[in-house]
Amino acid sequence: MTSLQPNRVSSSHSQSQQVLARHGKSFYWASKFLGAELAERAAQLYLFCRYVDDLADGDLPDRQESLKDIRHRLGGNVISAGPEIEAFMELASAYNIPLSAATELLDGMLSDQTPTAVADEAELLSYCHAVAGTVGLMMCRVLNCDEPRADSFAIDLGIAMQLTNISRDVLEDAKMNRRYLPASWTNATPEQIAAADVDCQQQVAQAISRLLDLSEHYYASAQLGIRLLPFRSRLSIAIALRVYRQIGRVLKRRKMVWWRARVMVTSSEKVWLSLRSMGDLWPKKVPPHQAQLHQHLQGLAGVQPR
């Protein structure tokens, strides 16, 4: 394993931590328990993910071409894709981050460049793997996890968190002509959801409830796999899991009123959830991964063949 250049780390530290603190409050809170070195690596990975996500969701006229350039660069082509991508390439080289995972992340971002109307649960889970399960895989590497079994559980945590994201952001996504709620669950169009039509409020709420129920299977699996991580990383990931999971629980507590203010987890809840996470630190036997959770993900990055 090579090491990052000292001037790269010191110069990027402030930017990566600031971006994490501003845009990923739950992750920033959890990163405080990693220690300075691991927290910086995690923040640098977040910086890359945030950069491509902001590009995908932005209004630049050439954003699709820019995303394609980044994908080509990740695929090994010697082209200019910007300093943010070169910084990630250096990080990936230093910590053996699989570029197949980063490439699939770009595929997910590219899929968002056209109107989105997910058809069924299989398509939903494939998308969640692309934009978040892959991040779990990459995070395993920056946290020095060399246990192969951990990959499957890391994918599950990413999928669970993305399902939570979708549940929280239904209205915001619809305003960008995206509906990730499967058509097999609701026939509401992005236009109807964006308008928060009274006629569709209840059926959309029921679909969100199904999303949160589905996420629970992936959170439960990921929680088992935390004990495969190096001890230094377990508390931080356990906190991230519990805090993010709480978003869905708050949404349910508010009776799934998705058309109102965005759901947040309070600071006092974060402290309480952090204390509860202490119980996830101690070694216990981790059972085999539940293969059925990945039945729709065969052939994707990090997914073990059935």
C-alpha positions in Angstrom: 0.0 0.0 0.0 1.3 3.4 -0.9 0.7 6.5 1.2 -0.8 9.8 0.2 1.5 12.7 -0.3 1.7 14.6 3.0 1.1 18.0 1.3 -2.1 16.5 -0.3 -3.5 15.4 3.0 -2.7 18.6 4.8 -4.0 20.8 2.0 -7.2 18.8 1.5 -8.0 18.3 5.2 -9.9 21.5 5.7 -11.9 21.3 2.5 -13.0 17.7 2.9 -13.9 18.1 6.6 -15.9 21.3 5.8 -17.8 19.7 3.0 -18.6 16.7 5.2 -19.8 19.0 8.1 -21.9 21.1 5.7 -23.6 18.4 3.7 -23.3 15.2 5.7 -24.2 16.1 9.2 -24.9 12.6 10.3 -21.7 11.3 8.8 -19.7 14.1 10.2 -21.0 13.3 13.7 -20.1 9.7 13.3 -16.6 10.5 11.8 -15.7 12.2 15.1 -15.3 8.7 16.6 -12.8 7.5 14.0 -9.7 9.3 15.0 -8.0 12.0 12.9 -6.4 9.8 10.2 -9.4 7.6 9.4 -11.8 10.5 9.7 -9.7 12.4 7.1 -9.7 9.4 4.7 -13.5 9.0 5.1 -14.0 12.7 4.5 -11.9 12.6 1.3 -14.0 9.7 0.0 -17.2 11.7 0.9 -15.7 14.7 -1.0 -15.5 12.7 -4.2 -19.0 11.2 -3.8 -20.4 14.6 -3.0 -18.7 16.2 -6.0 -20.2 13.8 -8.5 -23.6 13.9 -6.8 -23.6 17.7 -6.9 -22.6 17.5 -10.6 -25.4 15.0 -11.4 -28.0 17.1 -9.6 -26.8 20.5 -10.8 -27.9 22.6 -13.7 -24.7 22.8 -15.8 -25.6 22.2 -19.4 -22.6 19.9 -20.0 -23.0 17.9 -16.8 -23.7 14.6 -18.6 -20.5 14.9 -20.7 -18.6 15.8 -17.5 -19.9 12.6 -15.8 -19.0 10.6 -18.8 -15.4 12.0 -18.7 -15.1 11.1 -15.0 -16.4 7.6 -15.8 -13.8 7.2 -18.6 -11.0 8.4 -16.2 -12.1 5.8 -13.6 -11.9 3.2 -16.4 -8.2 4.0 -17.0 -8.4 6.5 -19.8 -5.8 9.3 -19.6 -8.1 12.3 -19.9 -8.6 15.4 -17.9 -11.5 15.1 -15.4 -10.6 17.7 -12.9 -8.5 18.0 -9.7 -11.3 16.5 -7.6 -11.1 13.3 -9.6 -7.3 13.1 -9.6 -7.4 13.5 -5.8 -9.8 10.5 -5.7 -7.6 8.5 -8.0 -4.7 9.1 -5.6 -6.9 8.0 -2.6 -8.0 4.9 -4.5 -4.5 3.9 -5.3 -3.3 4.5 -1.7 -6.1 2.3 -0.1 -6.9 -0.2 -2.8 -10.4 1.2 -3.5 -12.0 -0.9 -6.2 -12.5 1.4 -9.2 -15.3 -0.9 -10.4 -17.3 0.4 -7.5 -16.6 4.0 -8.3 -17.5 3.4 -12.0 -20.8 1.9 -11.0 -21.4 5.0 -8.8 -21.0 7.1 -12.0 -23.4 4.8 -13.8 -26.0 5.6 -11.2 -25.4 9.3 -11.5 -25.7 9.1 -15.3 -29.0 7.2 -14.9 -30.3 10.3 -13.0 -29.8 12.5 -16.1 -33.0 11.3 -17.6 -36.5 11.3 -16.1 -36.6 8.5 -13.5 -39.6 6.2 -12.9 -38.5 3.0 -11.2 -40.5 0.0 -12.2 -40.2 -2.5 -9.4 -38.2 -3.5 -6.3 -35.4 -5.1 -8.3 -34.7 -1.9 -10.2 -34.9 0.1 -7.0 -32.3 -2.1 -5.2 -30.0 -2.1 -8.3 -30.1 1.7 -8.2 -29.4 1.8 -4.5 -26.4 -0.5 -4.9 -25.1 1.8 -7.7 -25.3 5.1 -5.7 -24.7 3.8 -2.2 -23.8 0.1 -1.9 -20.7 1.0 -3.9 -19.9 3.7 -1.3 -20.0 1.0 1.4 -17.5 -1.0 -0.5 -15.2 1.9 -0.9 -15.5 2.9 2.7 -14.4 -0.6 3.8 -11.1 0.1 2.1 -10.4 3.5 3.6 -11.2 2.0 7.1 -8.5 -0.7 6.6 -11.0 -3.5 6.6 -9.3 -6.6 5.1 -12.1 -9.1 6.0 -13.6 -10.2 2.6 -16.9 -11.1 4.3 -17.4 -7.4 5.3 -18.1 -6.3 1.7 -21.6 -7.9 1.6 -22.6 -6.2 4.9 -21.1 -2.9 3.8 -23.2 -3.0 0.6 -26.3 -3.6 2.8 -25.6 -0.5 4.9 -25.3 1.6 1.8 -28.5 0.2 0.4 -30.3 0.8 3.7 -29.1 4.4 3.9 -30.2 5.1 0.3 -33.6 3.7 0.9 -33.8 6.1 3.8 -32.6 8.9 1.6 -35.3 8.1 -0.9 -38.0 8.0 1.8 -36.9 11.4 3.1 -36.5 13.1 -0.3 -39.6 11.9 -2.2 -40.9 15.5 -2.7 -37.5 16.9 -3.6 -36.8 14.1 -6.1 -40.2 14.5 -7.7 -39.5 18.2 -8.4 -36.5 17.0 -10.4 -38.7 14.5 -12.3 -37.5 11.5 -10.4 -39.7 8.9 -8.8 -37.8 6.1 -7.1 -40.9 4.6 -5.5 -41.6 1.5 -7.6 -44.5 1.7 -10.1 -45.6 -1.6 -8.7 -46.2 0.2 -5.4 -47.8 3.4 -6.5 -49.1 4.9 -9.8 -48.5 8.5 -8.7 -46.5 10.4 -11.3 -43.5 12.7 -10.4 -45.7 15.6 -11.4 -48.5 14.6 -8.9 -46.0 14.0 -6.2 -44.2 17.3 -6.8 -47.6 19.0 -6.5 -48.3 17.0 -3.3 -51.8 16.3 -4.7 -54.2 15.3 -2.0 -55.3 12.4 -4.1 -51.9 10.8 -4.0 -50.7 11.7 -0.5 -51.9 8.5 1.1 -50.7 6.0 -1.5 -47.3 7.7 -1.6 -47.2 7.5 2.2 -47.9 3.8 2.0 -45.1 3.3 -0.5 -42.7 5.2 1.7 -43.7 3.0 4.6 -42.8 0.0 2.4 -39.5 1.5 1.6 -38.7 1.9 5.3 -39.8 -1.6 6.0 -37.5 -2.8 3.2 -34.6 -0.8 4.6 -35.0 -2.5 8.0 -33.9 -5.8 6.5 -30.7 -4.2 5.2 -30.0 -2.3 8.4 -30.4 -5.4 10.4 -27.9 -7.3 8.2 -25.4 -4.4 8.2 -25.6 -4.2 12.0 -24.5 -7.8 12.2 -21.5 -7.1 9.9 -20.1 -4.2 11.9 -18.2 -6.6 14.0 -16.1 -7.6 11.0 -14.6 -4.1 10.9 -11.4 -3.2 12.6 -12.2 -2.3 16.2 -11.2 1.4 15.7 -13.9 1.8 13.1 -16.8 -0.1 14.7 -18.2 2.7 16.9 -18.3 5.3 14.1 -20.1 3.0 11.6 -22.5 1.8 14.3 -23.4 5.4 15.1 -23.8 6.3 11.4 -26.1 3.3 11.0 -28.3 4.1 14.1 -28.5 7.9 13.3 -29.4 7.3 9.7 -31.9 4.6 10.6 -33.5 7.1 13.0 -34.5 9.4 10.1 -36.9 6.7 8.9 -38.2 6.2 12.4 -38.8 9.9 12.8 -40.7 9.9 9.5 -42.9 7.1 10.7 -43.4 8.9 14.0 -44.7 11.8 12.0 -47.2 9.6 10.3 -45.4 9.8 6.9 -46.3 13.4 6.2 -43.8 13.5 3.3 -45.1 16.7 1.9 -44.1 18.8 4.9 -40.7 19.8 6.3 -37.7 17.6 5.7 -37.1 15.1 8.6 -34.1 15.7 10.8 -32.5 13.8 13.7 -32.0 16.1 16.7 -28.7 16.5 18.5 -30.0 14.9 21.7 -31.2 11.9 19.7 -27.7 11.6 18.1 -26.1 11.6 21.6 -28.5 8.9 22.8 -28.0 6.8 19.7 -24.2 7.1 20.0 -24.4 5.7 23.5 -26.5 2.8 22.4 -24.0 2.1 19.7 -21.5 1.0 22.3 -23.2 -2.4 22.4 -22.1 -3.0 18.8 -18.4 -2.9 19.6 -17.8 -6.3 21.2 -16.9 -9.3 19.1 -19.7 -11.8 18.5 -20.0 -14.5 15.9 -21.2 -13.0 12.7 -23.6 -15.3 10.8 -23.3 -15.9 7.0 -24.7 -13.1 4.9 -28.3 -13.6 3.8 -28.0 -14.2 0.1 -31.6 -13.3 -0.6 -30.8 -9.7 0.1 -28.6 -9.6 -3.0 -30.8 -11.8 -5.3 -31.4 -8.7 -7.5 -27.8 -7.6 -7.5 -26.0 -10.4 -9.2 -23.1 -9.2 -11.3 -22.7 -5.8 -9.6 -19.6 -4.6 -7.8 -18.7 -6.6 -4.7 -21.7 -8.9 -4.8 -20.9 -12.5 -4.2 -22.4 -14.9 -6.7 -25.1 -17.1 -5.4 
